[in-house]
Amino acid sequence: MFRALKGIYLTPAGLSYAGRRRLANSFTVTLGPHGASFQDVLANIHTDLETVAKGFYSTIHGKQVLVTASVMALTGDMPQQAKNSGMLSYSADIGCRTCYCPRSKQYQWSYDTVSHGRYHFQHQYYRTEGDHKATVPEQQRYFNAVGIQSVPSPIERIMPTLDIVLGRPYDVPHSDWKGI
């Protein structure tokens, strides 16, 4: 029987493509049990992520050194990345994470994805606007119209400075660009 685990792994960004592909350079941060919510898995490592991002002193070769590390991007498969971004998935009417192209126009090659693109601060504005709607059904209609989830991704709270769009690239292992 196959049971999916929610794994969170770390891959140092300063490596070459060949270096990132080496299994020895992929570190397991935590594993969440089958059935666990992504929010609960992230809650367990929230404090540690904050500590490393803010920096801490460590003794290395007899010297006190400030160690810091920040998250540059979160990788994952397509549906998980939509959840990580707080956006609706590819099956929604507005299901693209990088633009607001409706399903009815997705095969129009002339669709302007730059002027109809999704951008970090715009997403935050839409989130705030939706949160201020008077009723839950009104909120849901608004969020569906702009293609975002009614509940923010836990990553938005844990890593508020990470760009919502660019910080969650498309499926990197299967990307023609060979990663970040």
Z-matrix of the N, CA and C atoms (Angstrom, degrees):
N
C 1 1.441
C 2 1.524 1 108.73
N 3 1.308 2 116.27 1 135.39
C 4 1.463 3 122.41 2 -179.69
C 5 1.520 4 109.47 3 -93.57
N 6 1.307 5 116.51 4 128.77
C 7 1.466 6 122.43 5 175.53
C 8 1.523 7 107.76 6 -126.96
N 9 1.300 8 115.86 7 124.92
C 10 1.463 9 120.27 8 -178.82
C 11 1.521 10 110.69 9 -81.48
N 12 1.309 11 116.06 10 136.24
C 13 1.459 12 122.62 11 173.19
C 14 1.520 13 108.50 12 -106.07
N 15 1.288 14 116.22 13 149.69
C 16 1.457 15 120.42 14 174.11
C 17 1.525 16 106.90 15 -94.08
N 18 1.301 17 116.17 16 104.23
C 19 1.454 18 120.61 17 -178.24
C 20 1.514 19 111.50 18 -102.45
N 21 1.312 20 115.68 19 141.14
C 22 1.460 21 121.52 20 173.58
C 23 1.522 22 106.23 21 -120.97
N 24 1.323 23 114.87 22 120.88
C 25 1.455 24 121.83 23 -174.86
C 26 1.518 25 109.89 24 -122.01
N 27 1.308 26 116.22 25 156.58
C 28 1.451 27 122.47 26 178.67
C 29 1.520 28 108.58 27 -117.47
N 30 1.318 29 116.43 28 131.25
C 31 1.457 30 122.41 29 173.90
C 32 1.522 31 107.21 30 -127.18
N 33 1.332 32 118.57 31 118.02
C 34 1.467 33 120.21 32 179.65
C 35 1.529 34 111.36 33 -59.02
N 36 1.323 35 116.97 34 134.15
C 37 1.465 36 121.95 35 -174.81
C 38 1.520 37 113.24 36 -77.91
N 39 1.313 38 118.97 37 -20.28
C 40 1.453 39 121.28 38 -175.60
C 41 1.516 40 114.25 39 -79.79
N 42 1.305 41 117.67 40 7.64
C 43 1.461 42 120.86 41 -178.01
C 44 1.521 43 111.01 42 -90.33
N 45 1.321 44 115.38 43 156.38
C 46 1.463 45 120.17 44 173.64
C 47 1.527 46 108.34 45 -71.51
N 48 1.318 47 116.30 46 172.66
C 49 1.467 48 120.34 47 177.74
C 50 1.530 49 110.43 48 -57.72
N 51 1.322 50 116.83 49 -44.98
C 52 1.468 51 120.45 50 179.65
C 53 1.527 52 110.65 51 -63.05
N 54 1.330 53 116.99 52 -39.08
C 55 1.462 54 121.06 53 178.86
C 56 1.513 55 112.61 54 -66.11
N 57 1.347 56 116.64 55 -40.00
C 58 1.469 57 120.03 56 178.88
C 59 1.515 58 111.69 57 -66.83
N 60 1.320 59 117.25 58 -28.13
C 61 1.472 60 120.73 59 -178.87
C 62 1.527 61 112.62 60 -77.66
N 63 1.311 62 118.24 61 -19.45
C 64 1.465 63 120.88 62 -179.24
C 65 1.518 64 109.79 63 -68.09
N 66 1.305 65 116.85 64 129.27
C 67 1.454 66 122.53 65 -178.76
C 68 1.524 67 111.55 66 -59.52
N 69 1.326 68 116.79 67 -32.16
C 70 1.469 69 120.94 68 -179.14
C 71 1.528 70 111.93 69 -65.74
N 72 1.333 71 118.05 70 -17.90
C 73 1.462 72 121.49 71 -179.41
C 74 1.527 73 113.12 72 -99.37
N 75 1.312 74 117.38 73 12.23
C 76 1.463 75 121.97 74 176.24
C 77 1.523 76 107.28 75 -113.43
N 78 1.324 77 116.27 76 116.81
C 79 1.464 78 121.27 77 -173.85
C 80 1.523 79 110.83 78 -108.96
N 81 1.316 80 116.35 79 132.50
C 82 1.459 81 121.05 80 177.55
C 83 1.519 82 108.97 81 -78.65
N 84 1.336 83 116.77 82 121.49
C 85 1.457 84 122.10 83 177.06
C 86 1.520 85 108.88 84 -86.96
N 87 1.330 86 116.19 85 -48.38
C 88 1.464 87 120.80 86 177.27
C 89 1.517 88 109.96 87 -162.59
N 90 1.312 89 116.05 88 159.63
C 91 1.460 90 123.12 89 173.79
C 92 1.516 91 108.01 90 -123.98
N 93 1.316 92 115.85 91 135.74
C 94 1.461 93 120.57 92 176.20
C 95 1.513 94 108.99 93 -103.51
N 96 1.319 95 118.41 94 138.78
C 97 1.462 96 120.63 95 -178.36
C 98 1.526 97 112.71 96 -66.58
N 99 1.320 98 115.97 97 159.99
C 100 1.459 99 122.07 98 177.14
C 101 1.523 100 109.48 99 -55.18
N 102 1.302 101 116.54 100 130.81
C 103 1.457 102 120.77 101 178.74
C 104 1.517 103 114.30 102 91.32
N 105 1.324 104 117.74 103 -9.83
C 106 1.473 105 120.32 104 179.52
C 107 1.524 106 109.17 105 -73.78
N 108 1.311 107 116.05 106 146.17
C 109 1.462 108 118.97 107 176.76
C 110 1.529 109 108.71 108 -79.67
N 111 1.314 110 114.78 109 149.04
C 112 1.458 111 120.70 110 179.65
C 113 1.522 112 110.21 111 -60.01
N 114 1.327 113 116.43 112 -36.38
C 115 1.465 114 121.93 113 179.44
C 116 1.524 115 110.83 114 -61.30
N 117 1.335 116 117.73 115 -41.92
C 118 1.464 117 121.14 116 179.38
C 119 1.527 118 111.69 117 -67.16
N 120 1.335 119 116.09 118 -38.53
C 121 1.468 120 119.98 119 178.99
C 122 1.528 121 109.71 120 -64.18
N 123 1.334 122 116.98 121 -44.92
C 124 1.466 123 120.41 122 179.20
C 125 1.524 124 112.22 123 -67.05
N 126 1.321 125 117.08 124 -33.94
C 127 1.470 126 120.34 125 -179.70
C 128 1.528 127 111.02 126 -60.53
N 129 1.338 128 116.95 127 -31.74
C 130 1.464 129 120.79 128 -179.56
C 131 1.522 130 113.32 129 -69.47
N 132 1.319 131 117.65 130 -26.06
C 133 1.470 132 119.62 131 -178.02
C 134 1.526 133 112.57 132 -111.48
N 135 1.321 134 117.12 133 4.12
C 136 1.464 135 122.06 134 -177.50
C 137 1.530 136 112.01 135 -54.65
N 138 1.314 137 117.87 136 -50.75
C 139 1.463 138 121.87 137 -177.92
C 140 1.526 139 111.10 138 -61.92
N 141 1.325 140 116.66 139 -41.88
C 142 1.465 141 120.20 140 179.68
C 143 1.528 142 111.36 141 -64.97
N 144 1.333 143 117.20 142 -41.18
C 145 1.464 144 120.31 143 177.88
C 146 1.524 145 111.19 144 -62.69
N 147 1.325 146 116.53 145 -41.42
C 148 1.470 147 120.35 146 177.84
C 149 1.524 148 111.46 147 -63.20
N 150 1.328 149 116.51 148 -43.11
C 151 1.464 150 121.13 149 -179.46
C 152 1.522 151 111.12 150 -60.75
N 153 1.317 152 116.74 151 -46.50
C 154 1.463 153 120.70 152 -178.56
C 155 1.526 154 110.72 153 -68.53
N 156 1.330 155 117.63 154 -37.69
C 157 1.470 156 120.48 155 179.84
C 158 1.529 157 111.44 156 -67.61
N 159 1.339 158 117.34 157 -38.71
C 160 1.471 159 121.02 158 179.45
C 161 1.523 160 111.44 159 -75.93
N 162 1.323 161 115.91 160 -28.10
C 163 1.452 162 121.20 161 -179.84
C 164 1.514 163 112.55 162 102.15
N 165 1.312 164 115.24 163 150.90
C 166 1.457 165 121.69 164 177.45
C 167 1.522 166 107.68 165 -148.20
N 168 1.322 167 115.60 166 156.48
C 169 1.463 168 120.47 167 179.30
C 170 1.516 169 109.65 168 -91.68
N 171 1.317 170 114.14 169 138.50
C 172 1.457 171 120.86 170 178.36
C 173 1.528 172 108.16 171 -138.90
N 174 1.309 173 116.33 172 150.47
C 175 1.460 174 120.70 173 177.47
C 176 1.524 175 108.42 174 -92.24
N 177 1.330 176 115.29 175 116.64
C 178 1.459 177 121.13 176 179.64
C 179 1.518 178 107.44 177 -125.07
N 180 1.335 179 116.73 178 120.00
C 181 1.463 180 123.35 179 -177.31
C 182 1.523 181 111.10 180 53.70
N 183 1.332 182 116.42 181 39.79
C 184 1.451 183 122.09 182 176.23
C 185 1.521 184 115.48 183 80.27
N 186 1.319 185 118.24 184 4.82
C 187 1.465 186 121.37 185 -179.99
C 188 1.524 187 110.16 186 -118.63
N 189 1.348 188 115.19 187 143.19
C 190 1.463 189 120.63 188 174.77
C 191 1.535 190 108.41 189 -76.04
N 192 1.308 191 116.44 190 123.12
C 193 1.460 192 121.64 191 -177.29
C 194 1.523 193 108.87 192 -128.55
N 195 1.334 194 116.14 193 136.74
C 196 1.458 195 120.84 194 174.72
C 197 1.523 196 108.25 195 -81.68
N 198 1.308 197 116.63 196 122.01
C 199 1.461 198 122.50 197 -179.57
C 200 1.525 199 108.30 198 -108.80
N 201 1.318 200 116.69 199 123.86
C 202 1.466 201 121.66 200 175.54
C 203 1.517 202 109.02 201 -134.07
N 204 1.287 203 115.61 202 150.65
C 205 1.463 204 121.76 203 175.07
C 206 1.514 205 107.37 204 -151.90
N 207 1.299 206 115.96 205 133.97
C 208 1.459 207 118.78 206 178.06
C 209 1.519 208 109.55 207 -123.01
N 210 1.298 209 115.32 208 155.82
C 211 1.457 210 121.15 209 179.83
C 212 1.523 211 108.29 210 -81.90
N 213 1.324 212 115.96 211 126.56
C 214 1.453 213 121.01 212 179.34
C 215 1.527 214 110.74 213 -93.40
N 216 1.330 215 116.30 214 -36.66
C 217 1.460 216 121.09 215 -179.51
C 218 1.521 217 108.93 216 -160.32
N 219 1.316 218 114.88 217 153.31
C 220 1.458 219 121.61 218 174.36
C 221 1.517 220 107.25 219 -110.72
N 222 1.309 221 117.15 220 127.98
C 223 1.457 222 120.19 221 179.47
C 224 1.516 223 109.41 222 -106.43
N 225 1.305 224 116.23 223 155.35
C 226 1.456 225 121.26 224 179.61
C 227 1.511 226 109.54 225 176.98
N 228 1.331 227 116.25 226 173.99
C 229 1.455 228 118.54 227 178.93
C 230 1.527 229 109.91 228 -75.29
N 231 1.317 230 116.68 229 170.26
C 232 1.468 231 121.53 230 -169.75
C 233 1.528 232 114.23 231 -57.69
N 234 1.343 233 120.56 232 -52.11
C 235 1.473 234 118.14 233 -179.68
C 236 1.530 235 112.38 234 -63.38
N 237 1.335 236 117.66 235 -38.12
C 238 1.465 237 120.33 236 179.89
C 239 1.523 238 110.46 237 -66.63
N 240 1.324 239 117.87 238 -38.47
C 241 1.457 240 120.08 239 179.01
C 242 1.530 241 111.42 240 -65.40
N 243 1.330 242 117.22 241 -34.41
C 244 1.468 243 119.68 242 175.83
C 245 1.525 244 109.42 243 -62.74
N 246 1.335 245 116.85 244 -43.34
C 247 1.470 246 120.51 245 177.31
C 248 1.526 247 110.54 246 -64.96
N 249 1.338 248 116.70 247 -42.33
C 250 1.463 249 120.96 248 179.37
C 251 1.526 250 111.55 249 -60.88
N 252 1.325 251 116.75 250 -31.13
C 253 1.460 252 121.92 251 -178.87
C 254 1.519 253 112.88 252 -87.24
N 255 1.328 254 117.30 253 -11.60
C 256 1.460 255 120.29 254 -176.26
C 257 1.517 256 111.91 255 76.69
N 258 1.338 257 116.39 256 23.80
C 259 1.464 258 121.12 257 -178.20
C 260 1.516 259 110.06 258 -114.13
N 261 1.330 260 115.19 259 161.65
C 262 1.453 261 119.86 260 177.27
C 263 1.523 262 109.08 261 -72.29
N 264 1.314 263 116.57 262 156.41
C 265 1.454 264 121.94 263 -176.32
C 266 1.528 265 111.46 264 -82.49
N 267 1.318 266 115.97 265 176.45
C 268 1.457 267 123.08 266 -174.28
C 269 1.523 268 114.37 267 -60.40
N 270 1.319 269 119.63 268 -17.21
C 271 1.462 270 121.26 269 -179.62
C 272 1.532 271 112.81 270 -85.25
N 273 1.328 272 118.43 271 -7.08
C 274 1.471 273 122.48 272 179.54
C 275 1.530 274 110.45 273 -79.00
N 276 1.326 275 116.83 274 165.58
C 277 1.464 276 120.40 275 177.68
C 278 1.529 277 110.47 276 -62.05
N 279 1.328 278 117.72 277 -43.16
C 280 1.468 279 122.42 278 173.46
C 281 1.527 280 104.67 279 -111.99
N 282 1.326 281 116.41 280 87.23
C 283 1.460 282 120.13 281 -171.79
C 284 1.508 283 115.85 282 -114.78
N 285 1.326 284 117.66 283 7.29
C 286 1.464 285 120.76 284 178.57
C 287 1.526 286 108.97 285 -88.59
N 288 1.326 287 117.38 286 139.12
C 289 1.468 288 120.65 287 -179.60
C 290 1.522 289 112.86 288 -82.66
N 291 1.333 290 118.12 289 -11.49
C 292 1.460 291 119.28 290 -176.62
C 293 1.524 292 114.18 291 -112.76
N 294 1.336 293 118.39 292 -9.34
C 295 1.466 294 119.98 293 177.75
C 296 1.529 295 110.08 294 -152.12
N 297 1.317 296 115.16 295 173.63
C 298 1.469 297 121.53 296 -179.22
C 299 1.521 298 111.54 297 -104.38
N 300 1.303 299 117.88 298 32.69
C 301 1.459 300 121.74 299 -180.00
C 302 1.530 301 109.41 300 -70.49
N 303 1.346 302 117.37 301 120.07
C 304 1.462 303 118.84 302 177.90
C 305 1.528 304 110.75 303 -72.99
N 306 1.307 305 115.43 304 158.50
C 307 1.466 306 121.58 305 -178.61
C 308 1.532 307 110.92 306 -53.66
N 309 1.325 308 117.93 307 -36.63
C 310 1.469 309 121.78 308 -177.28
C 311 1.532 310 112.88 309 -66.48
N 312 1.320 311 118.21 310 -17.98
C 313 1.469 312 121.15 311 -177.75
C 314 1.528 313 113.23 312 -115.98
N 315 1.324 314 117.65 313 9.16
C 316 1.467 315 118.97 314 -172.74
C 317 1.525 316 114.12 315 -67.46
N 318 1.333 317 118.58 316 -16.45
C 319 1.462 318 119.92 317 178.87
C 320 1.527 319 112.22 318 -101.74
N 321 1.306 320 117.50 319 8.49
C 322 1.466 321 121.05 320 177.09
C 323 1.525 322 108.55 321 -89.43
N 324 1.307 323 115.91 322 106.89
C 325 1.458 324 120.67 323 -176.02
C 326 1.522 325 112.11 324 -66.33
N 327 1.323 326 117.53 325 -18.15
C 328 1.462 327 120.67 326 -179.22
C 329 1.532 328 112.65 327 -87.22
N 330 1.327 329 117.93 328 0.19
C 331 1.468 330 120.78 329 -179.34
C 332 1.532 331 109.14 330 -62.20
N 333 1.309 332 117.08 331 129.11
C 334 1.470 333 122.54 332 -176.24
C 335 1.534 334 110.00 333 -82.53
N 336 1.322 335 116.14 334 96.35
C 337 1.468 336 120.77 335 -177.62
C 338 1.523 337 112.73 336 -78.85
N 339 1.320 338 117.72 337 -13.40
C 340 1.465 339 119.79 338 178.28
C 341 1.525 340 110.00 339 -79.16
N 342 1.333 341 116.73 340 -51.57
C 343 1.466 342 118.16 341 -179.77
C 344 1.526 343 112.02 342 -73.41
N 345 1.325 344 117.54 343 -18.41
C 346 1.466 345 121.73 344 175.68
C 347 1.531 346 110.53 345 -109.84
N 348 1.314 347 116.19 346 25.59
C 349 1.461 348 120.75 347 -177.97
C 350 1.517 349 112.75 348 -78.34
N 351 1.315 350 114.96 349 160.09
C 352 1.468 351 120.78 350 174.34
C 353 1.520 352 107.56 351 -92.79
N 354 1.321 353 114.89 352 136.56
C 355 1.453 354 120.26 353 -179.49
C 356 1.522 355 109.40 354 -136.08
N 357 1.308 356 116.34 355 152.60
C 358 1.463 357 123.55 356 -172.30
C 359 1.530 358 113.35 357 -52.09
N 360 1.313 359 117.39 358 -56.98
C 361 1.469 360 119.91 359 -175.52
C 362 1.527 361 112.14 360 -70.08
N 363 1.305 362 116.30 361 -30.23
C 364 1.460 363 120.02 362 175.39
C 365 1.530 364 110.11 363 -64.95
N 366 1.325 365 116.31 364 -42.55
C 367 1.466 366 121.18 365 177.48
C 368 1.532 367 110.09 366 -60.64
N 369 1.316 368 116.66 367 -44.12
C 370 1.466 369 119.81 368 178.69
C 371 1.526 370 111.19 369 -63.26
N 372 1.322 371 117.25 370 -37.66
C 373 1.465 372 121.13 371 177.39
C 374 1.530 373 110.06 372 -63.23
N 375 1.338 374 116.92 373 -46.72
C 376 1.466 375 120.35 374 179.12
C 377 1.527 376 111.22 375 -61.77
N 378 1.319 377 116.85 376 -38.29
C 379 1.470 378 120.67 377 178.44
C 380 1.534 379 109.65 378 -61.95
N 381 1.317 380 117.35 379 -46.36
C 382 1.469 381 121.63 380 179.79
C 383 1.526 382 111.15 381 -63.47
N 384 1.333 383 116.81 382 -44.14
C 385 1.467 384 120.80 383 178.73
C 386 1.527 385 110.86 384 -60.22
N 387 1.321 386 116.91 385 -45.08
C 388 1.464 387 120.91 386 -179.88
C 389 1.514 388 112.65 387 -65.06
N 390 1.322 389 116.47 388 -38.68
C 391 1.469 390 120.53 389 179.70
C 392 1.525 391 111.97 390 -65.38
N 393 1.334 392 117.92 391 -23.10
C 394 1.465 393 121.34 392 -179.04
C 395 1.531 394 113.49 393 -91.75
N 396 1.327 395 118.15 394 3.36
C 397 1.466 396 120.19 395 176.50
C 398 1.522 397 108.90 396 -68.12
N 399 1.327 398 116.35 397 148.73
C 400 1.471 399 121.92 398 -171.25
C 401 1.523 400 114.09 399 -69.53
N 402 1.329 401 117.99 400 -39.84
C 403 1.469 402 120.07 401 -175.48
C 404 1.521 403 110.34 402 -123.10
N 405 1.318 404 116.01 403 159.95
C 406 1.467 405 121.27 404 179.20
C 407 1.530 406 111.15 405 -62.98
N 408 1.350 407 120.19 406 -45.39
C 409 1.470 408 118.52 407 177.33
C 410 1.535 409 113.00 408 -60.78
N 411 1.326 410 116.51 409 -36.21
C 412 1.465 411 120.73 410 177.65
C 413 1.535 412 109.96 411 -65.80
N 414 1.332 413 116.31 412 -41.52
C 415 1.466 414 120.55 413 176.36
C 416 1.519 415 110.12 414 -60.79
N 417 1.336 416 116.99 415 -47.27
C 418 1.464 417 121.59 416 -177.21
C 419 1.528 418 111.02 417 -60.62
N 420 1.331 419 117.37 418 -43.88
C 421 1.473 420 120.93 419 178.08
C 422 1.536 421 110.45 420 -61.03
N 423 1.317 422 115.80 421 -43.18
C 424 1.467 423 120.24 422 -179.61
C 425 1.533 424 110.47 423 -63.48
N 426 1.330 425 116.65 424 -49.61
C 427 1.464 426 120.00 425 -178.35
C 428 1.528 427 111.26 426 -61.96
N 429 1.334 428 117.82 427 -39.76
C 430 1.467 429 120.15 428 177.05
C 431 1.524 430 111.09 429 -64.20
N 432 1.335 431 116.71 430 -38.32
C 433 1.468 432 120.87 431 -179.10
C 434 1.525 433 112.16 432 -64.88
N 435 1.331 434 117.41 433 -32.64
C 436 1.469 435 120.10 434 179.63
C 437 1.529 436 112.48 435 -100.43
N 438 1.332 437 117.41 436 1.27
C 439 1.459 438 121.50 437 173.46
C 440 1.510 439 116.15 438 74.97
N 441 1.339 440 117.65 439 30.94
C 442 1.463 441 119.06 440 176.66
C 443 1.523 442 110.25 441 -122.79
N 444 1.328 443 115.71 442 156.43
C 445 1.459 444 121.38 443 -179.97
C 446 1.522 445 109.89 444 -70.60
N 447 1.326 446 115.36 445 150.75
C 448 1.464 447 119.34 446 -178.89
C 449 1.524 448 112.06 447 -71.93
N 450 1.322 449 117.01 448 -22.38
C 451 1.468 450 121.66 449 178.38
C 452 1.529 451 107.67 450 -113.82
N 453 1.324 452 118.60 451 129.56
C 454 1.468 453 119.66 452 -179.70
C 455 1.530 454 111.69 453 -62.44
N 456 1.310 455 115.64 454 151.60
C 457 1.458 456 120.77 455 175.01
C 458 1.526 457 108.87 456 -65.04
N 459 1.343 458 118.02 457 142.60
C 460 1.465 459 118.83 458 176.75
C 461 1.530 460 112.27 459 -59.81
N 462 1.312 461 117.10 460 -24.77
C 463 1.462 462 120.88 461 179.42
C 464 1.527 463 110.67 462 -66.59
N 465 1.338 464 117.30 463 -31.20
C 466 1.466 465 120.54 464 178.33
C 467 1.523 466 110.93 465 -62.39
N 468 1.327 467 117.45 466 -31.69
C 469 1.467 468 120.92 467 178.83
C 470 1.528 469 111.48 468 -84.27
N 471 1.321 470 116.93 469 -38.56
C 472 1.466 471 120.99 470 -176.16
C 473 1.527 472 111.42 471 -74.95
N 474 1.343 473 117.02 472 -40.38
C 475 1.467 474 121.97 473 -178.70
C 476 1.524 475 109.52 474 -125.55
N 477 1.334 476 118.05 475 71.39
C 478 1.467 477 120.04 476 -174.20
C 479 1.528 478 114.76 477 -66.67
N 480 1.322 479 118.48 478 -19.51
C 481 1.465 480 120.10 479 -178.76
C 482 1.525 481 112.85 480 -88.68
N 483 1.318 482 117.96 481 -9.38
C 484 1.463 483 121.17 482 179.54
C 485 1.527 484 109.18 483 -77.48
N 486 1.321 485 117.14 484 124.76
C 487 1.463 486 122.68 485 -178.44
C 488 1.530 487 110.10 486 -55.32
N 489 1.320 488 116.66 487 127.18
C 490 1.461 489 122.40 488 -175.74
C 491 1.522 490 111.85 489 -64.56
N 492 1.321 491 118.08 490 -34.65
C 493 1.460 492 121.34 491 -178.02
C 494 1.527 493 111.11 492 -91.94
N 495 1.326 494 117.31 493 -57.36
C 496 1.464 495 120.92 494 -175.07
C 497 1.525 496 113.18 495 -74.70
N 498 1.312 497 118.24 496 -20.89
C 499 1.458 498 121.94 497 -179.22
C 500 1.513 499 114.18 498 -82.42
N 501 1.332 500 116.85 499 0.61
C 502 1.468 501 121.87 500 177.11
C 503 1.525 502 108.23 501 -132.19
N 504 1.329 503 117.81 502 76.27
C 505 1.465 504 120.36 503 -176.04
C 506 1.525 505 111.73 504 -66.44
N 507 1.319 506 114.87 505 166.44
C 508 1.460 507 119.88 506 178.03
C 509 1.520 508 110.46 507 -66.38
N 510 1.287 509 117.06 508 170.30
C 511 1.455 510 126.68 509 -174.47
C 512 1.531 511 111.82 510 -46.68
N 513 1.303 512 116.30 511 88.97
C 514 1.462 513 122.25 512 -173.07
C 515 1.530 514 113.92 513 -58.69
N 516 1.345 515 120.75 514 -43.57
C 517 1.463 516 118.52 515 -178.80
C 518 1.525 517 113.77 516 -59.03
N 519 1.333 518 117.36 517 -25.62
C 520 1.457 519 120.63 518 -179.35
C 521 1.520 520 112.37 519 -107.82
N 522 1.307 521 117.10 520 14.24
C 523 1.456 522 121.78 521 -175.46
C 524 1.524 523 111.48 522 -83.42
N 525 1.327 524 115.58 523 142.17
C 526 1.465 525 120.40 524 174.26
C 527 1.519 526 111.15 525 -68.71
N 528 1.328 527 116.77 526 -20.83
C 529 1.457 528 120.94 527 -177.90
C 530 1.523 529 111.84 528 -82.46
N 531 1.305 530 117.93 529 -3.29
C 532 1.465 531 123.99 530 177.37
C 533 1.521 532 112.29 531 59.03
N 534 1.288 533 115.67 532 44.36
C 535 1.456 534 119.39 533 174.86
C 536 1.507 535 112.99 534 94.62
N 537 1.304 536 114.28 535 -165.52
C 538 1.458 537 121.32 536 -173.09
C 539 1.520 538 110.30 537 -76.18
